[in-house]
Amino acid sequence: MADYTRMLAQLVADTSYEDLPDEVVDRAKTVMMDTLSCAVAGYTKAPEECGWIIRIAKEMGGAPESTVWMDGAKLSAMAAAMANACMVHTIDYDDTHLESVAHLGSSLLGAVLSLGEKLHASGKEALTAFVLGFEVAARVGNSVNKGAVHRHYKYWHPTATAGTIGCAAACAKLMGFDAKQTEMCIGLGIDQAAGFRYCIDKGDFSKSLHPAWSALRGVMAAQVIAAGGNGPVGLLEYPTGFCNAMCDQPVMEYLDEDLGKSWAVMKDALKMYPSIHGSHSGIEATLNIVTEHDLKPEEIQEIHIRLSPLAKGQGVNYEPANVLAARLSMPCCMAIAAIKRQVTLDDFTEELIHDPRFLDYMKKVTIEPYPAFNEQFPDSGFTSEATITTTDGRTFTSLVPYCKAHPMRPATEQDIRDKYFMLANITWPQEKSERVYQAFRDLGACADVGGLVALMQS
């Protein structure tokens, strides 16, 4: 068995900003900026959830070394990282690394900017840590998850598991650890990696807490090693370690395939809808039909969605208990698309999901896992075909192999910019949104990320 953990640690320790291709740096800036905009909008759109985590973070307190975004409180790096990462994920609009089925930007940005502020890291150092943390998390996630059957994802939420390991790697990089220290730091992250998929089925607060705890644990692991502590080595490949414990047949080769030559952040997908990523191609297919044929909601008898199988039963919730659960419900998303011809943050409300008429309308949506899509579009994972039958017997079909912003169908610069300002302007005035936008574009020239974080306060 190869020393996979050591190889990843060596990559993290040895890679400098100058080693990263320009397109990788540019992509990292985009993902970081998109991730931040989700936190900014979440601060206003999900005040209850953000309020919970900020209050807890303030009770944790600590030395005033890092800032809670928008709120402005100065807390320990661990407490700030926890609060900041949580805020990103409250509206479920943040990126997805589709191969590992993990939202990695949320935890990584929270960890990197919070620890980076404490350490007075430069923009180049923050970018390098983010890229390397993403790389480790994605490779670990792929090793237990990638393929037609998501074995790890059957029980676990990779945002939490792979995210914790990636945050430990990113924080090790910010600390300037050598390869041995980095491997122990990653080992502590592996040892703390946990988080079940229950949250995706039910839409409870643990989903937002998964990146929060990943960020906190990553910062904590790095601080333990920096204080002189030690940690496990070789824990990915250990007989009773992460990969063997977390799925039945790990594909260990994904841990080092083209290591240092291909970069996982380039395969990251941004979200164009504030909902579970598995719904996006189905939303598009539904919108294609209702707009092209000008179908009124009352004309629709059935909306049948065939989609690439993810995990059994995932996203098929006809009685969402809250707004987050509604965003994670594919029948809810398709019903909104059919009725409103859009799917936006404002379309998910408590009033809607408790309206008996809407709940009845959701029953028009049927979901069929369709394994053939995995063979036909093996690099998609999120293919959907919508078939709408009208009350007078007409039938219309639309196939969307790759949802918008999928790596095979990238979002345009205008798409990315429009989403950023739409979200950031929910909380900030246009002028502040523009200043932060430009600061991320110029991140490589930033001498101290503390200056960037200072711009982010409401």
C-alpha positions in Angstrom: 0.0 0.0 0.0 1.4 3.4 -1.0 1.9 6.1 1.5 -1.0 8.2 0.2 -1.3 10.5 3.2 2.4 11.3 3.1 2.2 12.1 -0.7 -0.6 14.5 -0.1 1.2 16.1 2.8 4.3 16.5 0.7 2.2 18.2 -2.0 0.8 20.6 0.5 4.2 21.4 2.1 6.2 21.7 -1.2 3.7 23.6 -3.4 4.1 27.4 -3.6 1.9 30.1 -5.1 4.3 30.3 -8.1 3.7 26.6 -8.8 0.0 27.1 -9.4 -1.1 27.7 -13.0 -2.7 31.1 -13.6 -6.1 29.5 -14.5 -6.1 27.6 -11.1 -5.5 30.8 -9.2 -8.2 32.6 -11.2 -10.6 29.8 -10.5 -9.8 29.8 -6.8 -10.5 33.6 -6.6 -13.9 33.0 -8.3 -14.9 30.1 -6.0 -13.8 32.1 -2.9 -15.7 35.2 -4.0 -18.8 33.2 -4.9 -18.6 31.4 -1.5 -18.4 34.7 0.4 -21.4 36.1 -1.4 -23.4 33.2 0.0 -22.4 34.1 3.5 -23.3 37.7 2.9 -26.7 36.8 1.7 -27.2 34.2 4.4 -26.5 36.8 7.1 -29.7 38.6 6.0 -31.8 35.8 4.5 -31.1 33.2 7.3 -30.9 35.5 10.4 -32.1 32.8 12.8 -29.5 30.2 11.8 -26.7 32.8 11.5 -27.8 34.2 14.9 -27.5 30.8 16.6 -23.9 30.2 15.4 -22.7 33.8 16.0 -24.0 33.7 19.6 -22.3 30.4 20.2 -19.1 31.7 18.7 -19.2 34.7 20.9 -19.7 32.5 24.0 -16.6 30.6 22.9 -14.7 33.9 22.7 -11.0 33.7 22.9 -8.3 36.1 22.0 -9.5 38.8 19.5 -7.6 37.5 16.6 -10.1 36.9 13.8 -13.4 38.6 12.7 -16.9 37.2 12.3 -17.9 38.5 8.9 -20.6 41.1 8.7 -21.1 41.0 12.5 -17.6 42.4 13.2 -17.0 40.5 16.5 -13.3 39.7 17.2 -12.9 36.2 18.4 -10.4 33.3 18.4 -9.6 32.0 14.9 -11.4 28.7 15.7 -14.6 30.5 16.8 -14.6 32.9 13.9 -13.9 30.1 11.4 -16.8 28.1 12.8 -19.3 31.1 12.5 -18.1 32.2 9.1 -18.2 28.8 7.4 -21.6 28.1 8.8 -23.1 31.3 7.4 -22.0 30.3 3.9 -24.0 27.1 3.9 -27.3 28.4 5.4 -28.9 29.2 2.1 -27.5 26.2 0.2 -26.3 28.3 -2.7 -22.5 27.5 -2.4 -20.3 25.5 -4.8 -20.3 21.7 -5.2 -17.3 19.5 -6.2 -19.5 17.1 -8.1 -17.2 14.1 -8.2 -17.0 13.9 -4.4 -20.5 15.5 -3.9 -19.0 17.9 -1.4 -19.5 21.6 -0.7 -15.8 22.5 -0.1 -15.7 26.3 -0.5 -17.8 27.0 2.7 -15.5 25.3 5.2 -12.2 26.2 3.4 -13.0 29.9 3.1 -14.0 30.1 6.7 -10.9 28.4 7.8 -8.4 30.1 5.5 -9.6 33.7 6.0 -10.0 33.3 9.8 -6.7 31.6 10.4 -5.1 33.8 7.7 -6.3 36.9 9.5 -4.7 35.8 12.7 -1.4 35.0 11.0 -1.4 38.1 8.8 -1.2 35.9 5.8 -0.9 37.4 2.3 -3.4 37.0 -0.4 -1.0 34.7 -2.2 -0.7 32.5 0.9 -4.5 32.4 1.4 -5.0 31.4 -2.3 -2.3 28.7 -2.1 -3.8 27.3 1.1 -7.3 27.3 -0.4 -6.2 25.5 -3.6 -4.3 22.9 -1.7 -7.0 22.3 0.9 -9.5 21.9 -1.9 -7.1 19.4 -3.6 -6.7 17.2 -0.6 -10.5 17.3 0.3 -11.5 16.5 -3.3 -9.1 13.6 -3.7 -10.1 12.1 -0.3 -13.7 12.5 -1.3 -13.2 10.9 -4.6 -11.4 7.9 -3.1 -14.5 6.9 -1.2 -17.2 8.3 -3.3 -16.4 8.7 -7.0 -18.3 6.6 -9.5 -21.8 5.5 -10.4 -22.6 4.4 -6.9 -21.7 6.9 -4.2 -20.7 4.4 -1.5 -19.5 6.9 1.1 -22.5 9.2 0.3 -24.9 6.4 1.2 -24.4 7.3 4.9 -22.0 10.3 5.1 -22.0 13.9 4.1 -18.7 14.5 2.3 -19.0 18.3 3.0 -18.3 17.3 6.6 -15.9 14.4 6.2 -13.7 15.5 3.3 -14.2 19.1 4.3 -12.6 18.6 7.7 -9.5 16.9 6.1 -9.2 19.7 3.5 -9.4 22.4 6.1 -6.6 20.7 8.1 -4.4 20.6 5.0 -5.2 24.3 4.2 -4.4 25.4 7.8 -1.2 23.4 7.8 -0.1 25.3 4.7 -0.9 28.6 6.3 1.2 27.6 9.3 4.1 26.8 7.1 4.5 23.2 8.3 7.0 20.8 6.8 5.7 17.6 5.3 5.9 15.6 8.5 3.9 18.2 10.5 1.5 18.5 7.6 0.8 14.8 7.6 0.1 14.8 11.3 -2.2 17.8 10.9 -4.0 16.1 8.1 -4.2 13.0 10.4 -5.9 15.0 13.1 -8.3 16.2 10.5 -9.0 12.7 9.4 -9.5 11.6 13.0 -12.2 14.3 13.4 -14.0 13.8 10.1 -17.7 13.0 10.6 -21.2 14.1 9.6 -24.1 12.0 8.4 -26.4 12.4 5.4 -29.5 12.7 7.6 -29.3 16.5 7.2 -29.8 16.3 3.4 -32.9 14.2 3.8 -34.4 16.3 6.6 -33.0 19.8 6.2 -32.0 20.4 9.8 -29.3 22.8 11.1 -26.6 20.1 11.1 -26.2 20.6 7.4 -25.0 24.2 8.0 -22.9 23.0 11.0 -21.0 20.5 8.9 -18.8 23.2 7.2 -18.7 25.1 10.5 -17.2 22.2 12.4 -14.9 21.3 9.5 -13.4 24.8 9.6 -13.1 24.8 13.4 -11.5 21.4 13.5 -9.1 22.3 10.7 -7.9 25.4 12.6 -7.7 23.4 15.8 -5.7 20.6 14.2 -3.1 23.1 12.9 -2.9 24.9 16.3 -2.3 21.5 18.1 0.6 20.7 15.8 2.0 24.3 16.0 1.9 24.0 19.8 4.2 20.9 19.6 1.5 18.2 19.7 1.5 15.3 17.3 -1.0 13.3 15.3 -1.5 10.1 13.4 0.4 9.4 10.1 -0.7 7.3 7.2 -4.3 7.4 8.4 -5.9 7.5 5.0 -4.5 4.1 4.0 -4.3 2.6 7.4 -6.1 -0.8 7.6 -8.7 0.6 10.0 -8.2 4.2 8.8 -10.4 6.6 6.9 -10.7 5.0 3.4 -11.4 1.5 4.6 -13.8 2.6 7.3 -15.8 5.1 5.2 -16.7 2.9 2.2 -16.7 -0.7 1.2 -14.3 -0.4 -1.8 -12.2 2.7 -1.8 -10.4 3.6 -5.0 -7.0 4.6 -3.5 -5.6 5.6 -6.9 -7.7 8.7 -6.9 -5.6 10.0 -4.0 -2.5 10.4 -6.2 -3.7 10.3 -9.8 -1.9 13.1 -11.7 -0.9 14.6 -8.3 0.5 18.1 -8.8 -0.6 18.1 -12.5 -4.4 18.4 -12.3 -6.2 20.6 -9.9 -9.6 19.7 -8.4 -10.8 23.3 -8.0 -11.0 23.5 -11.8 -13.8 20.8 -11.6 -15.8 22.8 -9.0 -19.3 23.7 -10.0 -21.0 26.9 -8.9 -24.7 26.9 -8.2 -27.1 28.8 -10.4 -30.1 27.9 -8.2 -30.4 28.0 -4.4 -31.2 24.3 -4.1 -29.8 20.8 -3.9 -27.4 20.4 -6.8 -29.1 17.3 -8.0 -32.2 19.4 -8.8 -30.5 21.8 -11.1 -30.7 19.9 -14.4 -34.3 19.0 -13.6 -35.2 22.6 -12.9 -33.6 23.6 -16.2 -35.5 20.9 -18.1 -38.8 21.9 -16.5 -38.2 25.6 -17.2 -37.3 24.7 -20.8 -40.7 23.1 -21.4 -43.0 25.5 -19.6 -41.4 28.6 -21.2 -41.0 27.1 -24.7 -44.6 25.9 -24.8 -46.1 28.6 -22.5 -47.7 26.1 -20.2 -49.8 27.5 -17.4 -49.5 25.7 -14.0 -53.1 24.6 -14.2 -52.4 22.9 -17.6 -49.9 20.5 -16.1 -51.0 17.1 -15.2 -47.7 15.5 -14.3 -44.0 16.4 -14.2 -41.9 13.2 -14.5 -38.2 13.6 -13.8 -35.6 10.9 -14.7 -32.2 11.6 -13.2 -28.8 10.2 -12.6 -29.0 8.2 -9.3 -27.2 9.7 -6.4 -28.3 8.1 -3.1 -31.5 6.2 -2.5 -34.3 8.5 -1.7 -32.2 11.7 -1.6 -34.1 14.8 -2.5 -37.5 13.1 -2.7 -39.3 14.9 0.1 -43.0 15.7 -0.4 -43.4 17.3 3.1 -40.5 19.6 3.7 -40.6 20.8 7.3 -38.8 24.1 6.8 -37.2 26.3 4.1 -33.9 24.5 4.0 -35.7 21.2 3.6 -37.7 22.7 0.8 -34.4 23.7 -1.0 -33.4 20.1 -0.7 -36.6 18.7 -2.1 -36.6 18.1 -5.8 -40.5 17.9 -6.0 -40.6 21.3 -4.4 -38.0 22.7 -6.8 -39.8 21.4 -9.9 -43.1 22.6 -8.6 -41.8 26.1 -8.1 -40.2 26.1 -11.5 -43.5 25.0 -13.1 -45.6 27.6 -11.2 -43.3 30.6 -11.1 -41.0 29.9 -14.1 -38.0 30.7 -11.9 -36.3 29.3 -8.8 -34.9 32.0 -6.6 -34.1 32.5 -2.9 -37.4 34.4 -2.5 -39.4 31.6 -3.9 -38.7 29.4 -0.8 -40.9 30.6 2.0 -42.6 29.1 5.1 -45.9 30.2 3.7 -45.4 28.3 0.5 -44.3 25.0 1.9 -47.2 24.9 4.3 -49.8 25.9 1.7 -52.0 22.8 1.2 -52.5 23.8 -2.5 -48.8 23.9 -3.1 -48.3 20.6 -1.3 -50.9 19.0 -3.6 -49.2 20.5 -6.6 -45.9 18.9 -5.6 -47.6 15.5 -6.0 -47.7 16.1 -9.7 -43.9 15.7 -9.6 -42.5 12.1 -9.8 -38.9 11.2 -9.6 -37.3 8.2 -11.3 -33.6 7.3 -10.7 -32.3 6.4 -14.2 -28.9 4.5 -14.1 -28.5 4.7 -17.9 -27.6 8.4 -17.6 -24.5 7.4 -15.7 -23.4 5.4 -18.7 -24.5 7.9 -21.3 -23.0 10.9 -19.5 -20.4 9.4 -17.1 -18.8 12.8 -16.5 -22.1 14.4 -15.4 -23.6 12.7 -12.4 -26.4 15.3 -12.5 -28.3 14.6 -15.7 -32.1 15.0 -15.8 -34.9 14.5 -18.3 -38.2 16.2 -17.7 -41.4 14.9 -19.3 -44.5 17.1 -18.7 -47.9 15.7 -19.5 -50.7 18.3 -19.8 -54.3 17.9 -18.8 -55.4 17.6 -22.4 -52.9 14.8 -23.1 -50.0 16.6 -24.7 -46.5 15.4 -23.8 -43.2 17.5 -23.9 -39.7 16.3 -23.0 -36.4 18.1 -22.3 -33.1 16.5 -21.6 -30.4 18.5 -19.7 -27.1 16.4 -19.6 -25.1 19.1 -17.8 -26.7 21.7 -15.6 -25.5 25.3 -16.1 -22.2 26.0 -14.3 -21.2 22.3 -14.5 -17.5 21.9 -15.4 -18.7 20.6 -18.8 -20.9 23.7 -19.2 -19.2 26.5 -17.3 -21.0 29.6 -16.2 -20.0 32.8 -18.0 -18.1 35.6 -16.3 -21.4 37.6 -16.5 -23.3 34.7 -14.8 -20.7 34.7 -12.0 -20.7 38.5 -11.6 -24.5 38.7 -11.7 -24.9 36.0 -9.0 -22.3 37.7 -6.8 -23.9 41.1 -6.8 -27.4 39.7 -6.5 -26.4 38.0 -3.3 -24.0 40.6 -1.9 -26.4 43.4 -2.4 -29.0 41.7 -0.2 -26.9 42.8 2.8 -24.5 45.4 1.4 -24.9 48.6 -0.6 -23.6 48.4 -4.1 -20.5 50.3 -3.4 -19.3 47.9 -0.7 -20.2 44.9 -2.9 -18.0 46.4 -5.6 -15.1 47.0 -3.3 -15.1 43.5 -2.0 -15.5 42.1 -5.5 -12.5 44.0 -6.7 -10.5 43.0 -3.6 -11.0 39.3 -4.4 -10.0 39.9 -8.0 -6.8 41.5 -6.7 -6.2 39.0 -4.0 -2.8 37.9 -5.3 -1.5 41.5 -4.6 -3.0 41.7 -1.1 -0.3 42.0 1.6 -2.5 41.0 4.5 -5.9 39.3 4.2 -6.9 41.2 7.4 -7.5 44.2 5.1 -9.9 42.2 3.0 -11.7 40.9 6.0 -12.1 44.5 7.3 -13.9 45.4 4.1 -16.5 42.7 4.8 -18.1 44.2 7.9 -21.6 45.5 7.6 
